[in-house]
Amino acid sequence: MNLDALNKWLTLLANFGVIGGLVLVAIQMNFNTDTIRLQNDLALNREFAAGELAYMGDSASVAYANALFYPDELTEAQLGQFWAYLHNYVLAAQNNWLAFRDGRVSKDSWNRAKAQAAGFIGFPAARIWWKHTKIEYEQDFIEQIDLELSERDPREVERMTRQMFDEIKSLNRVTEKANSSLPAPRLPSS
């Protein structure tokens, strides 16, 4: 009789073990499904970004500079390049947000990506772009970026870039002044 009771208890324990194992397998399958979904989303976004990089061509920096400093001189073609340029950076930030939300990157990484995205779209012309295109992105991501933008001065990027530009341009004048007192360089004789 004791052997029958022991067998019943062992069978019951084994059944709980099987049920527990099945629960763990279901959890792992769900995790793997989420991971595959995220990887597919990221791959699709990389393909979009690659197309936009090709579209931007070699003159995207001119489009960005015009949008930043001379928005009234932005051409239709430059607007397209500017759009692709911003979308590329914001899409990368959204990918970081999705990975953060799913626990795959740190909060520090997300905070850096959020600050960089807000920097890229923080000036007036870019904020207009954001206002009209943000519906293309995840709602929780939009809320995060809007909050970051609300804490920034819209002219901060322009001022910082202008100051940096002026300082860099002044290097040539400083270098010319310093070099004027030096003898001319001599080439080695052959």
HELIX and SHEET records of a PDB file:
HELIX    1   1 ASN A    2  MET A   56  1                                  55    
HELIX    2   2 GLY A   57  SER A   59  5                                   3    
HELIX    3   3 ALA A   60  PHE A   69  1                                  10    
HELIX    4   4 PRO A   71  GLU A   73  5                                   3    
HELIX    5   5 GLU A   76  ARG A  101  1                                  26    
HELIX    6   6 LYS A  107  PHE A  120  1                                  14    
HELIX    7   7 PRO A  124  THR A  133  1                                  10    
HELIX    8   8 LYS A  134  GLU A  136  5                                   3    
HELIX    9   9 GLN A  139  SER A  150  1                                  12    
HELIX   10  10 GLU A  156  SER A  180  1                                  25    
END                                                                             
